Amino acid sequence: MACRDRSSAEEAAREIQQETGADSSLLSVRQLDLASLTSVHTFCQDIMKEEPRLDVLINNAGIYQCPYTKTEDGFEMQFGVNHLGHFLLTHLLLDLLKRSTPSRIVVVSSKLYKHGHIDFEDLNSEQSYNKAFAYSRSKLANLLFTLELGHRLEGSGVTVNALTPGIVRTNLGRHVHIPLLAKPLFNLLSRSLFKSPEEGAATSVFLACSPDVDGVQGKCFADCQPQVLLDKATDREVASKLWDISEVMSGITT
């Protein structure tokens, strides 16, 4: 479990061990802050030294509609965490994944990608910032990353696929302001309309371990079913350009 908040992660680990009866040695908690490229490098160096293989990498971290802030490295927070952090993380772990074939990469996107647009002139939202648009752009970037990585991994024994989990009852929406008087109604509706965390994780688990997706490459799933994406999420030219720029932004190339 690679997590920004170590104490919350350790609490979750204890719950998993209690519920499953699993040996504590089977579950390891590691510090990883995707808003820090230094943290990503440190995490990956430790993993490469300590772990003999990596069967599945699930890129699940996310920040949603936060006020305009920047990462430690000066990137707009949502683009930096949701896209660039995962981009660098995957790049640094790719050799280990290739040595562990057949292995899988799972990328968690969102149906809100439909409202996003890749503006190469303002990826860092310095000219204008709309928190909802910035989130959608980061989720579109996830899908374009999956598309391009899938092409690059053809024949490698490593597959990459994305998913959209739907609206899940988690604290992802902590930056969204709900008026105090409306909160009881919102909480009631969320229980009936939103997915539970278990339901929200089902497609991630499916892509991580189901034999039904052996060899499937560069696709997007929802509710464990393949999805047809909008053209802007399947544009190879944009995906390739975003890849090249992401390499420079994350320090892979100069």
Summary of the structure (lengths in Angstrom):
residues: 254
radius of gyration: 18.0
end to end distance: 30.9
largest distance: 55.5
contacts: 752
relative contact order: 0.13
helix: 53%
strand: 11%
